[in-house]
Amino acid sequence: MKEIFQEYGGVLITVIAILAVILVIKAVVGSDVDGPIGSAFSDIIQNFIDQANANTGLTLD
């Protein structure tokens, strides 16, 4: 076991760090509108569409 950690310790730490970064990004951004950033981005896009439609006189029913 000691030899494995001496040989592959750096690789294991790197893999764990990359997985941790991916999990943090997934938790913050979320999928679609689940996370705060995804929700804010969705709101910005919807606001832009609403303003564009109002400026052009389009109404969606």
All heavy atoms as a GROMACS GRO file, in nm:
protein
  449
    1MET      N    1   0.082  -0.119   0.000
    1MET     CA    2   0.000   0.000   0.000
    1MET      C    3   0.087   0.126   0.000
    1MET      O    4   0.057   0.221  -0.070
    1MET     CB    5  -0.091  -0.003   0.123
    1MET     CG    6  -0.197   0.100   0.123
    1MET     SD    7  -0.317   0.068  -0.006
    1MET     CE    8  -0.464   0.108   0.075
    2LYS      N    9   0.192   0.122   0.079
    2LYS     CA   10   0.283   0.236   0.087
    2LYS      C   11   0.348   0.262  -0.048
    2LYS      O   12   0.363   0.377  -0.091
    2LYS     CB   13   0.388   0.212   0.195
    2LYS     CG   14   0.482   0.327   0.216
    2LYS     CD   15   0.582   0.295   0.326
    2LYS     CE   16   0.679   0.409   0.344
    2LYS     NZ   17   0.778   0.380   0.448
    3GLU      N   18   0.385   0.155  -0.117
    3GLU     CA   19   0.447   0.168  -0.248
    3GLU      C   20   0.350   0.226  -0.350
    3GLU      O   21   0.390   0.305  -0.436
    3GLU     CB   22   0.497   0.032  -0.297
    3GLU     CG   23   0.612  -0.022  -0.216
    3GLU     CD   24   0.654  -0.161  -0.262
    3GLU    OE1   25   0.607  -0.206  -0.367
    3GLU    OE2   26   0.734  -0.222  -0.190
    4ILE      N   27   0.225   0.189  -0.340
    4ILE     CA   28   0.123   0.242  -0.432
    4ILE      C   29   0.110   0.392  -0.413
    4ILE      O   30   0.106   0.468  -0.510
    4ILE     CB   31  -0.012   0.171  -0.412
    4ILE    CG1   32  -0.001   0.024  -0.457
    4ILE    CG2   33  -0.124   0.242  -0.488
    4ILE    CD1   34  -0.123  -0.059  -0.426
    5PHE      N   35   0.103   0.438  -0.288
    5PHE     CA   36   0.090   0.581  -0.262
    5PHE      C   37   0.216   0.657  -0.303
    5PHE      O   38   0.208   0.770  -0.351
    5PHE     CB   39   0.058   0.608  -0.115
    5PHE     CG   40  -0.087   0.586  -0.082
    5PHE    CD1   41  -0.125   0.491   0.010
    5PHE    CD2   42  -0.186   0.661  -0.144
    5PHE    CE1   43  -0.259   0.470   0.039
    5PHE    CE2   44  -0.319   0.642  -0.116
    5PHE     CZ   45  -0.356   0.545  -0.024
    6GLN      N   46   0.332   0.595  -0.286
    6GLN     CA   47   0.455   0.661  -0.328
    6GLN      C   48   0.462   0.672  -0.480
    6GLN      O   49   0.509   0.771  -0.534
    6GLN     CB   50   0.577   0.584  -0.276
    6GLN     CG   51   0.601   0.602  -0.129
    6GLN     CD   52   0.720   0.521  -0.079
    6GLN    OE1   53   0.770   0.434  -0.149
    6GLN    NE2   54   0.763   0.551   0.043
    7GLU      N   55   0.413   0.569  -0.548
    7GLU     CA   56   0.420   0.566  -0.694
    7GLU      C   57   0.310   0.651  -0.758
    7GLU      O   58   0.334   0.725  -0.853
    7GLU     CB   59   0.408   0.422  -0.743
    7GLU     CG   60   0.430   0.404  -0.890
    7GLU     CD   61   0.575   0.425  -0.932
    7GLU    OE1   62   0.666   0.401  -0.849
    7GLU    OE2   63   0.597   0.465  -1.047
    8TYR      N   64   0.188   0.639  -0.707
    8TYR     CA   65   0.072   0.703  -0.772
    8TYR      C   66   0.006   0.811  -0.687
    8TYR      O   67  -0.103   0.856  -0.719
    8TYR     CB   68  -0.033   0.597  -0.806
    8TYR     CG   69   0.018   0.489  -0.898
    8TYR    CD1   70   0.042   0.361  -0.850
    8TYR    CD2   71   0.045   0.517  -1.031
    8TYR    CE1   72   0.090   0.262  -0.934
    8TYR    CE2   73   0.094   0.418  -1.115
    8TYR     CZ   74   0.116   0.291  -1.066
    8TYR     OH   75   0.163   0.194  -1.149
    9GLY      N   76   0.069   0.854  -0.580
    9GLY     CA   77   0.010   0.953  -0.490
    9GLY      C   78  -0.024   1.083  -0.559
    9GLY      O   79  -0.133   1.138  -0.540
   10GLY      N   80   0.067   1.134  -0.642
   10GLY     CA   81   0.043   1.260  -0.713
   10GLY      C   82  -0.073   1.248  -0.810
   10GLY      O   83  -0.155   1.339  -0.821
   11VAL      N   84  -0.082   1.136  -0.878
   11VAL     CA   85  -0.191   1.114  -0.974
   11VAL      C   86  -0.324   1.105  -0.901
   11VAL      O   87  -0.424   1.164  -0.944
   11VAL     CB   88  -0.165   0.986  -1.057
   11VAL    CG1   89  -0.284   0.954  -1.145
   11VAL    CG2   90  -0.039   1.001  -1.139
   12LEU      N   91  -0.326   1.033  -0.789
   12LEU     CA   92  -0.450   1.020  -0.713
   12LEU      C   93  -0.497   1.155  -0.661
   12LEU      O   94  -0.617   1.187  -0.668
   12LEU     CB   95  -0.431   0.923  -0.596
   12LEU     CG   96  -0.412   0.776  -0.634
   12LEU    CD1   97  -0.378   0.693  -0.512
   12LEU    CD2   98  -0.536   0.723  -0.701
   13ILE      N   99  -0.406   1.235  -0.610
   13ILE     CA  100  -0.442   1.368  -0.560
   13ILE      C  101  -0.495   1.455  -0.673
   13ILE      O  102  -0.593   1.527  -0.658
   13ILE     CB  103  -0.322   1.434  -0.489
   13ILE    CG1  104  -0.293   1.359  -0.359
   13ILE    CG2  105  -0.347   1.580  -0.462
   13ILE    CD1  106  -0.166   1.402  -0.290
   14THR      N  107  -0.432   1.446  -0.791
   14THR     CA  108  -0.477   1.524  -0.906
   14THR      C  109  -0.617   1.484  -0.949
   14THR      O  110  -0.703   1.569  -0.974
   14THR     CB  111  -0.379   1.507  -1.024
   14THR    OG1  112  -0.249   1.547  -0.981
   14THR    CG2  113  -0.421   1.588  -1.143
   15VAL      N  114  -0.643   1.354  -0.955
   15VAL     CA  115  -0.775   1.305  -0.995
   15VAL      C  116  -0.881   1.349  -0.894
   15VAL      O  117  -0.989   1.396  -0.931
   15VAL     CB  118  -0.774   1.152  -1.012
   15VAL    CG1  119  -0.914   1.097  -1.026
   15VAL    CG2  120  -0.688   1.113  -1.131
   16ILE      N  121  -0.851   1.338  -0.767
   16ILE     CA  122  -0.946   1.379  -0.663
   16ILE      C  123  -0.971   1.529  -0.670
   16ILE      O  124  -1.086   1.574  -0.656
   16ILE     CB  125  -0.894   1.336  -0.523
   16ILE    CG1  126  -0.900   1.184  -0.510
   16ILE    CG2  127  -0.975   1.403  -0.413
   16ILE    CD1  128  -0.835   1.129  -0.386
   17ALA      N  129  -0.868   1.608  -0.694
   17ALA     CA  130  -0.886   1.754  -0.705
   17ALA      C  131  -0.972   1.789  -0.825
   17ALA      O  132  -1.061   1.876  -0.815
   17ALA     CB  133  -0.749   1.822  -0.715
   18ILE      N  134  -0.950   1.724  -0.939
   18ILE     CA  135  -1.031   1.753  -1.058
   18ILE      C  136  -1.177   1.714  -1.034
   18ILE      O  137  -1.268   1.790  -1.069
   18ILE     CB  138  -0.973   1.679  -1.180
   18ILE    CG1  139  -0.840   1.743  -1.221
   18ILE    CG2  140  -1.071   1.681  -1.297
   18ILE    CD1  141  -0.765   1.667  -1.328
   19LEU      N  142  -1.200   1.600  -0.973
   19LEU     CA  143  -1.337   1.559  -0.942
   19LEU      C  144  -1.404   1.656  -0.845
   19LEU      O  145  -1.522   1.688  -0.859
   19LEU     CB  146  -1.339   1.418  -0.885
   19LEU     CG  147  -1.305   1.305  -0.984
   19LEU    CD1  148  -1.298   1.171  -0.912
   19LEU    CD2  149  -1.407   1.301  -1.096
   20ALA      N  150  -1.329   1.705  -0.747
   20ALA     CA  151  -1.384   1.801  -0.652
   20ALA      C  152  -1.423   1.931  -0.722
   20ALA      O  153  -1.528   1.988  -0.694
   20ALA     CB  154  -1.283   1.829  -0.541
   21VAL      N  155  -1.338   1.978  -0.814
   21VAL     CA  156  -1.370   2.102  -0.888
   21VAL      C  157  -1.496   2.082  -0.972
   21VAL      O  158  -1.584   2.168  -0.977
   21VAL     CB  159  -1.251   2.144  -0.976
   21VAL    CG1  160  -1.290   2.253  -1.074
   21VAL    CG2  161  -1.137   2.191  -0.889
   22ILE      N  162  -1.507   1.966  -1.037
   22ILE     CA  163  -1.626   1.938  -1.118
   22ILE      C  164  -1.751   1.936  -1.031
   22ILE      O  165  -1.855   1.992  -1.069
   22ILE     CB  166  -1.608   1.806  -1.194
   22ILE    CG1  167  -1.502   1.821  -1.303
   22ILE    CG2  168  -1.740   1.759  -1.255
   22ILE    CD1  169  -1.461   1.693  -1.370
   23LEU      N  170  -1.743   1.874  -0.914
   23LEU     CA  171  -1.859   1.869  -0.825
   23LEU      C  172  -1.899   2.007  -0.774
   23LEU      O  173  -2.018   2.039  -0.764
   23LEU     CB  174  -1.831   1.775  -0.707
   23LEU     CG  175  -1.828   1.626  -0.742
   23LEU    CD1  176  -1.784   1.545  -0.620
   23LEU    CD2  177  -1.963   1.580  -0.791
   24VAL      N  178  -1.800   2.092  -0.743
   24VAL     CA  179  -1.831   2.227  -0.696
   24VAL      C  180  -1.897   2.308  -0.807
   24VAL      O  181  -1.996   2.378  -0.784
   24VAL     CB  182  -1.703   2.297  -0.645
   24VAL    CG1  183  -1.725   2.446  -0.625
   24VAL    CG2  184  -1.656   2.232  -0.516
   25ILE      N  185  -1.844   2.298  -0.928
   25ILE     CA  186  -1.904   2.371  -1.040
   25ILE      C  187  -2.046   2.322  -1.064
   25ILE      O  188  -2.138   2.402  -1.086
   25ILE     CB  189  -1.817   2.356  -1.167
   25ILE    CG1  190  -1.687   2.434  -1.149
   25ILE    CG2  191  -1.892   2.403  -1.291
   25ILE    CD1  192  -1.586   2.411  -1.260
   26LYS      N  193  -2.066   2.192  -1.060
   26LYS     CA  194  -2.200   2.135  -1.080
   26LYS      C  195  -2.295   2.183  -0.971
   26LYS      O  196  -2.411   2.213  -0.999
   26LYS     CB  197  -2.190   1.983  -1.080
   26LYS     CG  198  -2.318   1.912  -1.102
   26LYS     CD  199  -2.360   1.920  -1.244
   26LYS     CE  200  -2.482   1.832  -1.264
   26LYS     NZ  201  -2.551   1.860  -1.386
   27ALA      N  202  -2.248   2.194  -0.847
   27ALA     CA  203  -2.334   2.238  -0.738
   27ALA      C  204  -2.369   2.385  -0.751
   27ALA      O  205  -2.482   2.426  -0.723
   27ALA     CB  206  -2.265   2.212  -0.604
   28VAL      N  207  -2.274   2.468  -0.793
   28VAL     CA  208  -2.299   2.612  -0.803
   28VAL      C  209  -2.382   2.645  -0.926
   28VAL      O  210  -2.482   2.716  -0.918
   28VAL     CB  211  -2.166   2.690  -0.805
   28VAL    CG1  212  -2.188   2.836  -0.836
   28VAL    CG2  213  -2.095   2.676  -0.672
   29VAL      N  214  -2.341   2.593  -1.040
   29VAL     CA  215  -2.413   2.624  -1.164
   29VAL      C  216  -2.542   2.545  -1.170
   29VAL      O  217  -2.647   2.598  -1.209
   29VAL     CB  218  -2.324   2.593  -1.287
   29VAL    CG1  219  -2.402   2.610  -1.415
   29VAL    CG2  220  -2.202   2.682  -1.285
   30GLY      N  221  -2.539   2.421  -1.132
   30GLY     CA  222  -2.656   2.336  -1.139
   30GLY      C  223  -2.687   2.298  -1.281
   30GLY      O  224  -2.620   2.337  -1.376
   31SER      N  225  -2.787   2.217  -1.296
   31SER     CA  226  -2.829   2.180  -1.430
   31SER      C  227  -2.955   2.259  -1.462
   31SER      O  228  -3.051   2.258  -1.386
   31SER     CB  229  -2.856   2.029  -1.439
   31SER     OG  230  -2.955   1.991  -1.347
   32ASP      N  231  -2.952   2.327  -1.570
   32ASP     CA  232  -3.062   2.414  -1.613
   32ASP      C  233  -3.085   2.524  -1.511
   32ASP      O  234  -2.998   2.604  -1.487
   32ASP     CB  235  -3.188   2.333  -1.641
   32ASP     CG  236  -3.168   2.232  -1.753
   32ASP    OD1  237  -3.084   2.259  -1.841
   32ASP    OD2  238  -3.235   2.128  -1.753
   33VAL      N  239  -3.203   2.530  -1.450
   33VAL     CA  240  -3.235   2.640  -1.359
   33VAL      C  241  -3.234   2.594  -1.212
   33VAL      O  242  -3.292   2.660  -1.127
   33VAL     CB  243  -3.372   2.702  -1.393
   33VAL    CG1  244  -3.366   2.770  -1.528
   33VAL    CG2  245  -3.482   2.599  -1.391
   34ASP      N  246  -3.168   2.483  -1.182
   34ASP     CA  247  -3.164   2.435  -1.044
   34ASP      C  248  -3.071   2.518  -0.957
   34ASP      O  249  -3.101   2.546  -0.842
   34ASP     CB  250  -3.119   2.289  -1.040
   34ASP     CG  251  -3.221   2.195  -1.101
   34ASP    OD1  252  -3.338   2.236  -1.113
   34ASP    OD2  253  -3.184   2.083  -1.138
   35GLY      N  254  -2.958   2.558  -1.010
   35GLY     CA  255  -2.860   2.632  -0.931
   35GLY      C  256  -2.880   2.781  -0.943
   35GLY      O  257  -2.955   2.830  -1.028
   36PRO      N  258  -2.815   2.858  -0.857
   36PRO     CA  259  -2.832   3.003  -0.859
   36PRO      C  260  -2.782   3.069  -0.988
   36PRO      O  261  -2.844   3.162  -1.039
   36PRO     CB  262  -2.752   3.051  -0.738
   36PRO     CG  263  -2.660   2.939  -0.706
   36PRO     CD  264  -2.726   2.813  -0.752
   37ILE      N  265  -2.672   3.020  -1.044
   37ILE     CA  266  -2.620   3.080  -1.166
   37ILE      C  267  -2.707   3.043  -1.285
   37ILE      O  268  -2.738   3.126  -1.370
   37ILE     CB  269  -2.473   3.039  -1.188
   37ILE    CG1  270  -2.388   3.099  -1.077
   37ILE    CG2  271  -2.423   3.083  -1.325
   37ILE    CD1  272  -2.243   3.059  -1.082
   38GLY      N  273  -2.749   2.917  -1.291
   38GLY     CA  274  -2.838   2.874  -1.398
   38GLY      C  275  -2.969   2.949  -1.395
   38GLY      O  276  -3.022   2.990  -1.499
   39SER      N  277  -3.022   2.970  -1.276
   39SER     CA  278  -3.146   3.044  -1.260
   39SER      C  279  -3.129   3.189  -1.302
   39SER      O  280  -3.215   3.246  -1.371
   39SER     CB  281  -3.193   3.036  -1.115
   39SER     OG  282  -3.309   3.113  -1.096
   40ALA      N  283  -3.020   3.252  -1.260
   40ALA     CA  284  -2.995   3.392  -1.297
   40ALA      C  285  -2.978   3.406  -1.448
   40ALA      O  286  -3.031   3.500  -1.508
   40ALA     CB  287  -2.872   3.444  -1.224
   41PHE      N  288  -2.906   3.314  -1.510
   41PHE     CA  289  -2.887   3.319  -1.654
   41PHE      C  290  -3.020   3.303  -1.726
   41PHE      O  291  -3.049   3.375  -1.822
   41PHE     CB  292  -2.789   3.209  -1.697
   41PHE     CG  293  -2.755   3.215  -1.842
   41PHE    CD1  294  -2.674   3.315  -1.892
   41PHE    CD2  295  -2.803   3.119  -1.929
   41PHE    CE1  296  -2.642   3.321  -2.026
   41PHE    CE2  297  -2.772   3.123  -2.063
   41PHE     CZ  298  -2.691   3.224  -2.112
   42SER      N  299  -3.103   3.210  -1.680
   42SER     CA  300  -3.234   3.191  -1.740
   42SER      C  301  -3.320   3.316  -1.726
   42SER      O  302  -3.391   3.355  -1.820
   42SER     CB  303  -3.304   3.071  -1.674
   42SER     OG  304  -3.432   3.054  -1.726
   43ASP      N  305  -3.315   3.380  -1.610
   43ASP     CA  306  -3.391   3.504  -1.589
   43ASP      C  307  -3.342   3.616  -1.680
   43ASP      O  308  -3.423   3.693  -1.733
   43ASP     CB  309  -3.381   3.548  -1.443
   43ASP     CG  310  -3.453   3.454  -1.348
   43ASP    OD1  311  -3.536   3.373  -1.396
   43ASP    OD2  312  -3.427   3.461  -1.226
   44ILE      N  313  -3.211   3.626  -1.699
   44ILE     CA  314  -3.156   3.730  -1.787
   44ILE      C  315  -3.203   3.709  -1.929
   44ILE      O  316  -3.245   3.804  -1.997
   44ILE     CB  317  -3.001   3.730  -1.779
   44ILE    CG1  318  -2.955   3.785  -1.645
   44ILE    CG2  319  -2.941   3.810  -1.893
   44ILE    CD1  320  -2.807   3.770  -1.621
   45ILE      N  321  -3.198   3.585  -1.977
   45ILE     CA  322  -3.242   3.556  -2.113
   45ILE      C  323  -3.391   3.586  -2.129
   45ILE      O  324  -3.433   3.647  -2.228
   45ILE     CB  325  -3.212   3.410  -2.150
   45ILE    CG1  326  -3.062   3.383  -2.149
   45ILE    CG2  327  -3.273   3.373  -2.285
   45ILE    CD1  328  -2.984   3.464  -2.250
   46GLN      N  329  -3.471   3.546  -2.032
   46GLN     CA  330  -3.615   3.570  -2.040
   46GLN      C  331  -3.645   3.720  -2.038
   46GLN      O  332  -3.731   3.768  -2.111
   46GLN     CB  333  -3.688   3.500  -1.926
   46GLN     CG  334  -3.839   3.506  -1.938
   46GLN     CD  335  -3.889   3.442  -2.066
   46GLN    OE1  336  -3.847   3.332  -2.102
   46GLN    NE2  337  -3.977   3.510  -2.138
   47ASN      N  338  -3.573   3.796  -1.955
   47ASN     CA  339  -3.590   3.941  -1.948
   47ASN      C  340  -3.553   4.005  -2.082
   47ASN      O  341  -3.623   4.095  -2.131
   47ASN     CB  342  -3.505   4.000  -1.835
   47ASN     CG  343  -3.532   4.146  -1.812
   47ASN    OD1  344  -3.635   4.199  -1.852
   47ASN    ND2  345  -3.437   4.212  -1.748
   48PHE      N  346  -3.443   3.958  -2.143
   48PHE     CA  347  -3.402   4.010  -2.273
   48PHE      C  348  -3.509   3.984  -2.379
   48PHE      O  349  -3.544   4.074  -2.457
   48PHE     CB  350  -3.270   3.946  -2.315
   48PHE     CG  351  -3.227   3.981  -2.455
   48PHE    CD1  352  -3.171   4.105  -2.480
   48PHE    CD2  353  -3.246   3.893  -2.559
   48PHE    CE1  354  -3.132   4.140  -2.609
   48PHE    CE2  355  -3.207   3.926  -2.687
   48PHE     CZ  356  -3.150   4.050  -2.713
   49ILE      N  357  -3.563   3.864  -2.380
   49ILE     CA  358  -3.668   3.829  -2.477
   49ILE      C  359  -3.792   3.915  -2.455
   49ILE      O  360  -3.852   3.966  -2.550
   49ILE     CB  361  -3.701   3.679  -2.470
   49ILE    CG1  362  -3.582   3.599  -2.521
   49ILE    CG2  363  -3.826   3.646  -2.550
   49ILE    CD1  364  -3.595   3.449  -2.498
   50ASP      N  365  -3.832   3.932  -2.330
   50ASP     CA  366  -3.949   4.014  -2.299
   50ASP      C  367  -3.930   4.158  -2.344
   50ASP      O  368  -4.020   4.219  -2.402
   50ASP     CB  369  -3.980   4.010  -2.149
   50ASP     CG  370  -4.026   3.873  -2.103
   50ASP    OD1  371  -4.067   3.790  -2.189
   50ASP    OD2  372  -4.022   3.847  -1.980
   51GLN      N  373  -3.812   4.216  -2.318
   51GLN     CA  374  -3.785   4.354  -2.359
   51GLN      C  375  -3.778   4.367  -2.510
   51GLN      O  376  -3.827   4.465  -2.566
   51GLN     CB  377  -3.655   4.404  -2.296
   51GLN     CG  378  -3.667   4.431  -2.147
   51GLN     CD  379  -3.537   4.483  -2.088
   51GLN    OE1  380  -3.438   4.500  -2.158
   51GLN    NE2  381  -3.539   4.509  -1.958
   52ALA      N  382  -3.719   4.268  -2.576
   52ALA     CA  383  -3.711   4.272  -2.722
   52ALA      C  384  -3.851   4.266  -2.783
   52ALA      O  385  -3.883   4.340  -2.878
   52ALA     CB  386  -3.625   4.158  -2.774
   53ASN      N  387  -3.935   4.181  -2.729
   53ASN     CA  388  -4.073   4.170  -2.778
   53ASN      C  389  -4.150   4.300  -2.751
   53ASN      O  390  -4.228   4.344  -2.836
   53ASN     CB  391  -4.143   4.051  -2.715
   53ASN     CG  392  -4.095   3.919  -2.768
   53ASN    OD1  393  -4.040   3.910  -2.878
   53ASN    ND2  394  -4.112   3.814  -2.690
   54ALA      N  395  -4.131   4.359  -2.636
   54ALA     CA  396  -4.201   4.484  -2.605
   54ALA      C  397  -4.154   4.598  -2.696
   54ALA      O  398  -4.237   4.680  -2.740
   54ALA     CB  399  -4.176   4.523  -2.458
   55ASN      N  400  -4.027   4.602  -2.728
   55ASN     CA  401  -3.974   4.707  -2.814
   55ASN      C  402  -4.018   4.692  -2.960
   55ASN      O  403  -4.027   4.791  -3.032
   55ASN     CB  404  -3.821   4.712  -2.807
   55ASN     CG  405  -3.773   4.766  -2.673
   55ASN    OD1  406  -3.844   4.838  -2.605
   55ASN    ND2  407  -3.651   4.731  -2.636
   56THR      N  408  -4.044   4.572  -3.002
   56THR     CA  409  -4.086   4.548  -3.140
   56THR      C  410  -4.238   4.543  -3.153
   56THR      O  411  -4.289   4.535  -3.263
   56THR     CB  412  -4.027   4.418  -3.196
   56THR    OG1  413  -4.069   4.309  -3.115
   56THR    CG2  414  -3.877   4.425  -3.203
   57GLY      N  415  -4.308   4.545  -3.041
   57GLY     CA  416  -4.453   4.543  -3.044
   57GLY      C  417  -4.512   4.403  -3.055
   57GLY      O  418  -4.631   4.388  -3.080
   58LEU      N  419  -4.430   4.302  -3.038
   58LEU     CA  420  -4.480   4.166  -3.044
   58LEU      C  421  -4.544   4.127  -2.910
   58LEU      O  422  -4.496   4.166  -2.804
   58LEU     CB  423  -4.367   4.068  -3.075
   58LEU     CG  424  -4.301   4.080  -3.212
   58LEU    CD1  425  -4.184   3.983  -3.220
   58LEU    CD2  426  -4.402   4.052  -3.321
   59THR      N  427  -4.649   4.050  -2.917
   59THR     CA  428  -4.711   3.998  -2.796
   59THR      C  429  -4.722   3.847  -2.811
   59THR      O  430  -4.755   3.796  -2.918
   59THR     CB  431  -4.850   4.056  -2.769
   59THR    OG1  432  -4.933   4.030  -2.883
   59THR    CG2  433  -4.842   4.206  -2.746
   60LEU      N  434  -4.690   3.779  -2.705
   60LEU     CA  435  -4.701   3.633  -2.708
   60LEU      C  436  -4.823   3.592  -2.628
   60LEU      O  437  -4.842   3.634  -2.513
   60LEU     CB  438  -4.575   3.571  -2.648
   60LEU     CG  439  -4.444   3.602  -2.720
   60LEU    CD1  440  -4.326   3.545  -2.644
   60LEU    CD2  441  -4.448   3.548  -2.861
   61ASP      N  442  -4.905   3.513  -2.690
   61ASP     CA  443  -5.026   3.465  -2.621
   61ASP      C  444  -5.013   3.322  -2.579
   61ASP      O  445  -4.947   3.243  -2.629
   61ASP     CB  446  -5.148   3.481  -2.711
   61ASP     CG  447  -5.180   3.629  -2.737
   61ASP    OD1  448  -5.146   3.710  -2.648
   61ASP    OD2  449  -5.236   3.658  -2.841
   0.00000   0.00000   0.00000
